[in-house]
Amino acid sequence: MSGSHQKPGAGAPSRRLEAMPPYMFAELERKVEEKRDAGIDIISLGIGDPDLPTFPHTVEAMQAAVADPANHQYPSNRGRKEFREAVASFYRGSFDVELDVETQIIPALGSKECLYNLCFAFLDPGDVALASDPGYPVYTGGPILAGAEPFLLGLDPDRGFAPDFDSIPEEKLKAARLLFLNYPNNPTGAVVPDGVFDRAIELAREYDFLVVHDNAYSEIVFDGYVAPSFLATPGAFDVGVEVFSLSKGHNMTGWRCGAIVGNSTAIETYWRLKTNVDSGMFEAVQVAGAAALEAPQDEVREMCAIYQRRRDLVVGALRDIGIEAEAPQATIYVWAPVPDGFTSTSFAEHALEEAAVIVSPGSLYGPTGEGFFRISLTTPDEQITEAVERIKENLS
Ligand SMILES: Cc1ncc(COP(=O)(O)O)c(C=O)c1O
């Protein structure tokens, strides 16, 4: 043995990995497996992975690009100019945001990679990352793995799931180097409440931290709602970046295609980290990603109409059994309170036992998610319809 601590055995996790929150849903997964083994037809409304295929023009662009030997070598972490230009023109058209192609855009291998690596680019032990709760698990797991501390910032259901900025203790604000926000929001389906981006910018200026806006869902919107970019808020470029992904809006979860845009100093720092970690995005994926962003977005609108119809089916069924679910204006999720007498997990177990339907317990996304469950709309229409029937028949 050397050093001051006992060396763990070969294959044992690092202390940082050991410090990750325990995985609480092993029991639920075990029950799902048991039922499936017993031949029970389980419908999963759990995972947010689009069932619809990537749009044909994107696939065709990929097919041509992958056949071209010029795309077979190491890419650069800066990304192809053509990809960055496509992101810039998409941001101009969709959000009225101007991006400098040379300094304010870098490809990201999906937003998960980017959020995780931002933790390593900006956090040291002793630093704090302010993480919306409920929220995407990387907002807490990333900081822990980077040896820093996540501080959970509760989203208040009574204020449209705005973060409770006033609840952050002064010493946490002083130690904060990152703030993770996400609107349209997973898991709550909330769209950004008025003033939240402005307040985040104000606090970031006062306490010198970087705002990271996770913009994974801006393309999936309903009832005429248009999701803004964080960068459209005055002052956002001074203190923030936005992580954009083609995963959900363009049915490209498997492709690992996104971009980080915004503050050029932060983007340079992220690039510096990335040059030490990976070797960039496959050139052919960049060509296809550019094609996806530059094409007319008609298919995106058709996809939204499909999700909107599914949303209405699900919200209607929940209301029929007395669960007051709000119809979200965006995202692929319906977030609803569990009926009296249930916890998030016990309700998910109940839905599985009684209706053979998987829903996600809200507590999976953080302690503030307790008392809620999430239904994902990414299951084919026939199965959603069947799941809705089962819910109405068995859970009332
Ligand atoms: C809020 C949020 N951020 C990031 C991600 C990761 O997406 P990507 O496929 O771009 O890594 C997800 C995926 O579900 C998400 O919900």
The ligand as an SDF file (V2000), in Angstrom:
LIG
                    3D

 16 16  0  0  0  0  0  0  0  0999 V2000
  -32.6340   17.7600  -20.5190 C   0  0  0  0  0  0  0  0  0  0  0  0
  -31.7830   16.8210  -21.2850 C   0  0  0  0  0  0  0  0  0  0  0  0
  -30.5220   17.1650  -21.5310 N   0  0  0  0  0  0  0  0  0  0  0  0
  -29.7040   16.3680  -22.2220 C   0  0  0  0  0  0  0  0  0  0  0  0
  -30.1280   15.1490  -22.6800 C   0  0  0  0  0  0  0  0  0  0  0  0
  -29.1580   14.2810  -23.4370 C   0  0  0  0  0  0  0  0  0  0  0  0
  -29.4140   14.3430  -24.7940 O   0  0  0  0  0  0  0  0  0  0  0  0
  -28.3380   14.0270  -25.9040 P   0  0  0  0  0  0  0  0  0  0  0  0
  -28.8920   12.8810  -26.6690 O   0  0  0  0  0  0  0  0  0  0  0  0
  -28.2160   15.2790  -26.7190 O   0  0  0  0  0  0  0  0  0  0  0  0
  -27.0590   13.6790  -25.2230 O   0  0  0  0  0  0  0  0  0  0  0  0
  -31.4270   14.7250  -22.4330 C   0  0  0  0  0  0  0  0  0  0  0  0
  -31.8810   13.4080  -22.8730 C   0  0  0  0  0  0  0  0  0  0  0  0
  -32.8970   12.8990  -22.4890 O   0  0  0  0  0  0  0  0  0  0  0  0
  -32.2800   15.5970  -21.7160 C   0  0  0  0  0  0  0  0  0  0  0  0
  -33.5340   15.2610  -21.4290 O   0  0  0  0  0  0  0  0  0  0  0  0
  1  2  1  0
  2  3  1  0
  2 15  2  0
  3  4  2  0
  4  5  1  0
  5  6  1  0
  5 12  2  0
  6  7  1  0
  7  8  1  0
  8  9  2  0
  8 10  1  0
  8 11  1  0
 12 13  1  0
 12 15  1  0
 13 14  2  0
 15 16  1  0
M  END
$$$$
